[in-house]
Amino acid sequence: MKALGRILFAAALCVAAPAFAQAQPEQGGEEIWDLSAAGAPRHWHTGLTCWSEAGNVPFTRRIAYNAAGSDVSCSYGDSGALVTLYVSLPTSEQPFDSLVAQSRQQVTERYSGARVVSDTQRTIQTSAGALEVDELTFAINGEDVRQNTHMRGSTGVWQANVGGWVLKLRLSNYTPGSAGDLPPLAEALLGRAYAEMQTARDCANAGLTQAPNLNLSGEEGIQVQVSAAAMMPAIAAAIPSTPLEARRAGFVCLGNTLIDTHTGTALVGVMPLPGDAPSGDAIILGLGEIRPRTGPATMVALVDMSMNPFGMPDARADRGHFMFAVAGRSSSFYGVLNGGALRETLAFSASHVNRGAAALVTATPPD
């Protein structure tokens, strides 16, 4: 039973962040967007909303670039202009500075006959505070090599760090001499987006809690299994059964995410907003969602609870981070975590279950 306290996470703790397998862009459903307000899709993980228009340019579409919801955009366009707002979560493979440099390079290489008008870092004062922005704008009279067309007008890219997310704005105006009009419009749009991204700011430090290091004896391991089995009905009832239910319950702080390239399964780690975690003897610290291409999600929960909720004599008196999973009517207990931050382990916990790890205890209520 000594292995019980060591379940899982040597591999997880050695991996700083996963790589994404890019899926075909699509709108994304209610697991990514709050669709409760008609005509105003709101990104659960940041708060960014797709407006009906941006600078008098009408809304055209929303896009989710992966199944995790960690890279999305809202686009607006007409015959005179294009506007796109993006939010994406950096990884260890593509940190913030790398994403900024990549976007600048893409814009620079796209247009021939482009003259730099502004290349600077500046501070925008918004209703929610100061926002530090990287700005690059061009006046253009030349070829758009991506669209293979001639362009006269102006374009620019603005990027900022909002709670660890990259907020990016792309503006293009097809009117000659319009370069000077872009920065004031960008300031207004970025200020509005920044004010909406309250969730991103609130979640900036979520998931940094470390699981306690526990060394269990064989007898203690058996006691833990007994406690977990006894608590399983209550834990299973408290775990949201779908990603949408989880979002509505406040589990919106996005941690690490993985995409299983063989099955297309998304393994998503989410934590509750600070202060939203339920109080009591057992606290759900976060969820790892196993979200297949089709069918219901399996929810893996990391629960902070007493090692001895029933007061067994001579049992451990401290608390541990217990790992449970709920799929359909069945619930399972996988063990107690030793060390590791929630942000690093939630998606890896889901990956562990998704790959067929054996549960220590499984229960299915009778019909």
C-alpha positions in Angstrom: 0.0 0.0 0.0 3.0 2.4 0.2 2.5 3.1 -3.5 -0.9 4.6 -2.8 0.5 7.9 -1.8 2.7 8.1 -4.8 0.1 7.4 -7.5 0.4 9.3 -10.7 2.6 12.1 -10.7 6.3 11.6 -11.2 5.7 12.1 -14.9 3.3 15.0 -14.5 5.7 17.0 -12.4 8.5 16.6 -15.0 6.4 18.1 -17.8 6.1 21.9 -17.6 3.3 22.2 -20.2 1.8 20.1 -23.0 1.9 20.7 -26.7 -1.3 21.4 -28.6 -2.5 19.4 -31.6 -4.4 22.0 -33.7 -7.9 20.9 -34.6 -9.9 22.4 -37.4 -11.1 25.8 -36.2 -14.8 25.9 -35.3 -17.2 28.0 -33.3 -16.9 26.0 -30.1 -19.9 25.1 -28.0 -21.2 25.9 -24.5 -18.2 24.2 -22.9 -16.1 27.1 -24.3 -18.6 30.0 -24.6 -21.3 31.2 -22.3 -24.2 31.5 -24.7 -26.8 32.5 -22.2 -27.0 36.1 -23.5 -28.5 36.1 -27.0 -26.0 37.5 -29.6 -23.2 38.0 -27.1 -21.0 34.8 -26.7 -18.8 35.2 -23.7 -15.5 33.2 -23.3 -15.8 31.3 -20.0 -12.1 31.3 -19.2 -11.4 35.0 -19.7 -14.7 36.9 -19.9 -14.0 38.3 -23.4 -17.3 38.8 -25.2 -18.1 38.9 -28.9 -19.9 42.2 -29.4 -22.5 42.9 -32.1 -20.0 45.3 -33.6 -16.5 46.7 -33.1 -15.9 50.3 -34.1 -19.0 50.2 -36.3 -17.8 47.1 -38.0 -20.4 44.2 -37.7 -19.7 40.9 -36.0 -19.0 38.0 -38.4 -18.0 34.9 -36.4 -16.4 33.4 -33.3 -13.7 30.8 -33.5 -12.3 28.2 -31.1 -8.9 27.0 -32.4 -8.8 24.0 -30.1 -11.1 21.8 -28.1 -9.7 23.1 -24.8 -10.9 26.7 -25.3 -7.5 28.1 -24.7 -7.3 29.9 -28.0 -10.3 31.8 -29.3 -11.3 34.9 -31.3 -14.1 37.2 -32.2 -14.1 38.7 -35.7 -15.8 41.7 -37.3 -15.7 42.8 -40.9 -17.2 44.7 -43.9 -15.9 46.0 -47.2 -13.9 48.7 -45.5 -12.3 47.1 -42.5 -11.4 43.9 -40.6 -11.2 43.7 -36.8 -10.3 40.5 -34.8 -9.8 40.1 -31.1 -7.9 37.0 -29.9 -7.2 35.5 -26.5 -4.8 32.6 -26.1 -3.1 31.0 -23.2 0.7 30.7 -23.6 2.5 27.4 -22.9 6.1 26.6 -21.9 6.7 25.9 -25.6 5.2 29.2 -26.7 5.5 31.7 -23.9 4.1 35.2 -24.0 7.2 36.9 -25.6 7.4 34.2 -28.2 3.7 34.7 -29.2 4.1 38.5 -29.4 7.2 38.1 -31.6 5.5 35.5 -33.8 2.5 37.8 -34.4 4.7 40.7 -35.3 6.7 38.6 -37.8 3.5 37.4 -39.4 2.1 40.9 -40.0 5.5 42.2 -41.1 6.0 39.4 -43.7 2.4 39.5 -45.0 2.5 42.9 -46.8 4.9 44.3 -49.4 5.1 48.0 -49.7 4.5 48.4 -46.0 5.8 51.5 -44.1 6.1 51.3 -40.3 4.1 54.1 -38.7 4.3 53.0 -35.1 6.5 50.4 -33.3 6.3 50.9 -29.6 5.2 49.8 -26.2 2.7 52.1 -24.5 0.2 52.3 -21.6 -3.5 52.5 -22.2 -5.7 53.8 -19.4 -8.9 51.7 -19.2 -11.9 51.7 -16.9 -10.3 48.6 -15.2 -6.8 50.1 -14.8 -3.6 50.6 -16.9 -2.8 48.1 -19.7 0.7 47.7 -21.1 0.4 47.2 -24.9 2.9 46.2 -27.6 1.9 48.2 -30.8 2.9 47.8 -34.4 1.2 49.6 -37.3 1.8 50.0 -41.0 0.7 52.2 -43.9 0.4 49.9 -46.9 0.5 50.3 -50.7 1.4 46.9 -52.0 0.6 43.2 -52.1 -1.1 41.2 -49.5 0.9 38.0 -50.1 -1.5 35.9 -48.1 -4.5 36.9 -50.1 -2.6 37.6 -53.3 -4.3 41.0 -53.7 -3.2 44.6 -53.8 -3.9 46.5 -50.6 -4.0 50.3 -50.0 -4.6 51.4 -46.4 -3.3 50.5 -43.0 -3.0 47.5 -40.7 -1.7 46.9 -37.2 -1.4 44.4 -34.3 -1.6 45.2 -30.6 -0.8 42.7 -27.8 -1.0 42.7 -24.1 -0.8 40.3 -21.1 -4.1 40.0 -19.2 -3.9 37.6 -16.3 -1.4 35.4 -18.1 -3.5 35.3 -21.3 -2.4 37.0 -24.5 -5.0 39.6 -25.7 -4.3 40.4 -29.3 -6.1 42.9 -31.6 -5.7 42.9 -35.4 -7.0 46.0 -37.3 -7.0 46.6 -41.1 -8.5 49.6 -42.8 -8.7 49.7 -46.6 -8.8 53.5 -46.8 -5.5 55.2 -48.0 -4.1 57.5 -45.3 -5.9 55.7 -42.5 -2.9 54.7 -40.4 -3.3 57.5 -37.9 -6.9 56.4 -37.2 -5.9 52.9 -36.0 -4.3 53.7 -32.6 -7.3 55.6 -31.1 -9.7 52.8 -32.3 -7.3 50.1 -30.9 -7.2 51.9 -27.6 -11.0 51.9 -27.3 -11.4 48.3 -28.3 -8.6 47.1 -26.1 -9.9 49.0 -23.1 -13.3 47.5 -23.5 -11.9 44.0 -23.9 -9.6 44.4 -20.9 -12.5 45.5 -18.7 -14.5 42.4 -19.7 -11.6 40.0 -19.0 -12.2 40.1 -15.2 -12.2 36.3 -15.1 -8.7 36.1 -16.6 -7.4 38.6 -14.0 -9.2 36.8 -11.1 -7.8 33.5 -12.3 -4.2 34.6 -12.7 -2.9 32.9 -9.6 -5.4 30.0 -9.4 -4.1 26.5 -9.2 -0.8 27.2 -7.5 -1.8 25.3 -4.3 0.6 22.4 -3.7 -0.7 18.9 -2.7 0.8 18.0 0.7 3.5 15.4 0.7 2.2 12.3 2.5 4.0 9.0 3.2 1.4 6.4 4.0 2.0 3.1 5.7 0.2 0.1 4.5 -2.4 0.3 7.3 -2.9 4.0 6.6 -3.4 3.3 2.9 -6.2 0.8 3.8 -7.8 3.4 6.1 -7.7 6.0 3.3 -9.4 3.6 0.9 -12.1 3.0 3.5 -12.6 6.7 4.0 -12.7 7.4 0.2 -15.2 4.6 -0.4 -17.5 5.9 2.3 -17.3 9.4 1.0 -17.7 8.5 -2.7 -21.5 9.0 -2.9 -21.3 12.5 -1.5 -18.3 13.4 -3.6 -19.9 12.0 -6.8 -23.1 14.0 -6.1 -21.0 17.2 -5.7 -19.0 16.9 -8.9 -20.5 18.6 -12.0 -21.3 16.0 -14.6 -20.6 18.0 -17.7 -18.2 20.8 -18.8 -21.2 23.2 -19.1 -22.3 22.4 -15.5 -18.8 22.9 -14.3 -18.6 26.4 -15.9 -21.9 27.4 -14.5 -20.7 26.2 -11.0 -17.7 28.6 -11.3 -15.0 26.1 -12.5 -13.6 28.5 -15.1 -9.9 29.0 -14.3 -8.1 27.2 -17.0 -4.9 25.3 -16.0 -2.9 22.9 -18.2 -4.6 21.3 -21.2 -3.7 18.3 -23.3 -5.0 17.0 -26.6 -4.8 13.3 -27.2 -3.8 13.2 -30.9 -4.8 9.5 -31.3 -8.4 9.9 -30.1 -9.0 13.6 -30.3 -9.9 13.6 -26.6 -9.4 17.0 -24.9 -8.1 16.8 -21.3 -8.8 20.1 -19.6 -7.9 21.2 -16.1 -10.2 23.8 -14.5 -10.3 25.3 -11.1 -13.0 27.4 -9.3 -12.7 31.2 -9.1 -10.9 32.2 -5.9 -13.5 32.3 -3.1 -15.9 30.2 -5.0 -14.7 26.8 -3.7 -17.4 25.3 -1.4 -16.5 25.1 2.2 -16.8 22.1 4.4 -15.0 18.9 5.2 -14.4 18.1 1.5 -13.5 20.8 -1.0 -13.4 20.2 -4.7 -10.1 22.0 -5.7 -10.5 21.4 -9.4 -11.7 19.2 -12.3 -9.9 17.4 -15.1 -12.4 17.0 -17.9 -12.0 14.1 -20.3 -13.9 15.4 -23.3 -14.2 13.1 -26.3 -15.1 14.1 -29.8 -18.6 12.7 -29.1 -20.4 11.5 -26.0 -20.4 12.6 -22.4 -17.4 13.9 -20.6 -15.7 12.0 -17.7 -15.0 14.3 -14.8 -11.9 13.8 -12.7 -11.9 15.7 -9.4 -9.1 16.6 -7.0 -10.7 16.9 -3.5 -9.1 18.3 -0.4 -10.5 16.3 2.5 -9.6 14.9 5.9 -7.6 11.7 5.9 -9.9 10.5 8.6 -13.4 12.0 8.1 -15.1 9.5 10.3 -12.8 9.7 13.3 -11.3 6.2 13.2 -9.0 5.6 16.2 -5.2 6.1 15.5 -5.9 7.2 11.9 -4.1 10.1 10.2 -5.4 13.5 11.4 -4.1 15.6 8.5 -5.7 16.4 5.1 -4.9 15.1 1.7 -5.7 15.7 -2.0 -7.8 12.8 -3.1 -8.4 11.9 -6.7 -11.9 10.7 -7.8 -13.5 10.2 -11.2 -17.2 10.1 -12.2 -18.4 8.6 -15.5 -22.1 8.1 -15.9 -23.4 6.4 -12.8 -20.0 5.0 -11.7 -17.5 6.7 -9.4 -13.9 5.7 -8.7 -11.1 6.5 -6.3 -7.6 6.5 -7.6 -5.4 7.6 -4.7 -3.9 10.5 -2.7 -1.6 12.9 -4.5 1.9 13.6 -3.2 3.1 17.1 -4.0 2.6 19.0 -7.3 0.6 22.2 -8.1 -3.0 21.8 -9.2 -2.4 23.8 -12.4 0.2 21.1 -13.4 -1.8 18.0 -12.3 -5.4 18.5 -13.2 -5.2 17.7 -16.9 -2.5 15.0 -16.2 -5.0 13.4 -13.7 -7.5 13.2 -16.5 -4.9 11.8 -18.9 -4.0 9.1 -16.3 -7.7 8.0 -16.1 -8.2 8.3 -19.9 -5.3 5.9 -20.5 -6.9 3.2 -18.4 -5.4 3.5 -15.0 -6.9 1.0 -12.5 -9.0 2.6 -9.8 -8.4 1.5 -6.2 -12.2 1.6 -5.4 -15.1 1.7 -7.9 -18.8 2.0 -7.0 -21.9 1.9 -9.1 -25.2 2.5 -7.2 -27.9 -0.2 -7.8 -30.7 0.5 -10.2 
